[in-house]
Amino acid sequence: MIIKKYSCKQFAGINNRDMEFSEGLNVILGSNEAGKSTLVEGIHSILFKPSKLDNRLSEDKNFRSKFMPIQAGDSIDGQLIISHKDKDYSISKEWGIDPYVELVMPDSTILKKEENIEKNLREILVYGEGTYSSIFFSKQRHIKEAIENIIENREATNEVGSLLRRTIMELDGVSLDKLGNKIDKEIERLIKRWDIERNYPENNRGISNPYKVGTGEIVESFYKKESIKLEMDKAIEVEKQFNEICEQIKEVQLKLKELKPKKENMENLENDITKRAILEPKINALDTEMSNLSKINQQWPRSQEKLKQLDSELIRLNEEYEILQDEKGLSTKVSEKEKLGSIIEKIENLNKKIDEIKIEISLVKKVTKDHIKELEYNYNNMKKAEAMLKAGIIIGQVNYLKDKAELMITKDFDEPVGIETGEEFSANGYIKLVYKDLFEIELKSGDIDFKELKSQYDQYKNNFESILKELEVFTIEEAKLNKEKYEDYIRDIKSFENQISLLLGDESYDSVKKKYEELGDLSKVRDLNTIDGEIDNLNNHKIELLSEKRHLESDIEKWTKEYTNIEGLFDKTVEIRMSQREIQNQLDSLAPLPEEYESTDEFRNALKQTRIEYEEEHLLLSNLKEKYFEIENSLPTSTYEELSKEYLEEQYKFNKRLEKANRLLKIKETFESTKMKMDESSFTPIIKTFSDYLKLLTNGNYRAQEIDSDFNLKLKKDDNTIMPLDLLSSGTYDSVALALRFALLENILGDIKGFLILDDCLVDLDPWRKEMAVKLIQQFAEKHQVIFTTCSPDTANLLGGNLINM
């Protein structure tokens, strides 16, 4: 992976900057305050820093304070275009008030979810943030510090063989056993008494049954955060009660504040309202009486006049009633005539039907029960004779007749017919063959007396056919149908005759018809229902008038008894008017009833309720204050918010310790595994590369010799003298560090094209070593991308490559 372009609108002191990089060597030239290091930090942040900052994390706080502008704005940003396998990826990030992140893939797919973006970047970067921070982005500092950074960033351990293979590259040596002991002690310090698998203290000893001594930092942190949590639960409950009681006291005080002036104002009006309660019913009664007198004054003469009108109307209604009664008498005759006419019409219709049936009967031959019985007798005997004859079958064939002579055959009871040569014949019991007058042959089956049987058959058949002919039918079934039809006709006639008898009753048809004719023409008389309806209406109206008359008479009688006459009514009106004025004067001198009350009773009830509420609220306030002091004494020394903040800090500390313990356990696992595999030959590739670079930088004066059992790096001078690292000059030491860094990168990258950022690593080198270092950088840039920052134009000219001015 290489970097093609970096740009930002604002990142720390860099504003509106676009910078493009080539594949090989890129030299960024600028003064010490130009922002070269900030630019490197910007590139690193785009690759590894999440867009959302957590102010609870010290590293995020440091990032914000280091790069976020104080007065220029509330956000920083950056965009990076990288190339991986000849495909371009564009990453954009913004940190601050509106965090933002975006990755544009080579196929123009846009990702905005940080998890997905990080997943894709891990595949592109190959190595983790720890490796890039320690080696690819690292400044030229003491290599031991760089390697210690790798140890802290556990993710880098698998990227160059193992963590231990990096450890052997330290310049001043670290004992493998010491490192193992250090890991064990650190693990013991963290997880003693902690069950990693259950993620809980050993033996299930939680906060309710804690260990007193002999625990690691994780268990201690767990107990502390759980203890704080218990205090939080208690604090929130007490604070809740305290807040509730405070709110209740405020509400009661506010209620009393509202009730007190209301109560006092109402009490000031109480006497006048009480007097008003006595006077108002009196004046209301006088008003009512005055209103009644006014109505009587209007109604008395009207009622007298109305009585006269009612008497006239009642006379007229009585006359009309007599007329309707006379008409009702005629209407009853109309009903009687209609009834007689209906009877006559029904009788005539029934007689007509009887005549029609008689005509039908005349067309049907009468068939009796005896006829049917005789028919069935002859038919059954005829069939019996046939059945007897069919008891045996006779079959024959005419084989030869001379000269086509006509041979006659009679079969059973059939008539004689002609038969020809070759024709077969059969019969049930009897055959007779006759040939002119030459011969006559009879054939019979069994012991049947065919002549007797034939005689019986003919007799029964003749009888049967004779009766059918007499009855004018062709079959027994037809005879039966005629019998049933004849009987139906007779039944219908009897039914109609019975109906006529019921209609006439004890009278004759002629007498009924005579009565009908004697009633004469009543066509102009209205029907009884209409007349009765008018009579009912007239009676109802008459009742209403009589009721109204009695009511008026009752009113006039009552008024006369009470006031004698209209003049007496007038005197009473004057008397009431004077009483009204006297009471009204008393009311006018009293305080008015407040508008919100409709009556004095409502006011007095409201005053009573207000007094009760006022006393109840006073009593409630007294009780609440006692409870307030009781709860106030039980409040914890720390508030829930303070405890919550303390809990979050302890939870964070607990999680960090747990995370660190898990990392250390993985380190230990890798350490033990690598320790078993590691031997001197394991470090041969790195030492060889390191030795080649070292010879180049020291003009052949030094080369890497070996790594002893304590992983100390031994350097050998050209005169075969073993040179301890702590005796090297600073220039030689920096050359060793630079050579070791390139050896690390060459082994890490292999054939993969990568990038290296060097932050002016040639400052402390003498001219010759500087020239050699430049050659080494140029040589490395032939395979990989190098971004070199410097403030020296001479160094920039010496390096060459793509020059970028800041």
Buried (B, 14 or more C-beta within 10 A) or exposed (E): BBBBBBBBBBBBEBEEBEBEBBBBBBBBBBEEEBBBBBBBBBBBBBBBBBBEBEEEEEEBEEBBEEBBBEEEEEBBBBBBBBBBEEEEBBBBBBBBEEBBBBBBEEEEEEBEEBEEBBEBBEEBBBBBBBBBBBBBBBBBEBBBEBBBBBBEBBBBBBBBBBBBBBBBBBBEBBBBEEBBEBBEEBBEBBBBBBBEEEEBBBEEBEBEEBBEEEBBBBBBBBBBBBBBBEBBEBBBEBBEBBEEBBEBBEBBEEBBEEBBEBBEEBEEBEEBBEBBBEBBEBBEEBEEBBEEBEEBBEBBEEBEEBBEEBEEBBEEBEEBBEEBEEBBEBBEEBEBBEEBBEBBEEBEEBBEBBEEBEEEBEEBEEBEEEBBEBBBBBBEBBEBBBEBBEEBEBEBEBEEBEEEEEBBBBBBBEEEEEBEEEEEBEBBBBBBBBEEEEEEEEBBBEEBEBEEBBEBBEBBBEBBEEBBEEBEBEEBEBBBBBBEEBBEBEEBBEEBEEBBEEBBEEEEBEEBBEEBEEBEEBEEBBEBEEBEEBBEEBEEBBEEBEEBBEEBEEBBEEBEEEBEEEEEBEEBBEEBEEBBEEBEEBBEEBEEBEEEBEEBEEBBEBBEEBBEBBEEBBEBBEEBEEBBEEBEEEEBEBBBEBBBBBBEEBBBBBEEBBEBBBBBBBBBEBBEEBBEEBEEEBBEBBBBBBBBBBBBBBEEBBBBBEBEEEBBBBBBBEEEEEBEBEEBEEBBBBBBBBBBBBBBBBBBBEEEBBBBBBBBBBEBBEEEBBBBBBEBBBEBBEBBBBBBBBBEEEBBEBBEBBBBEB
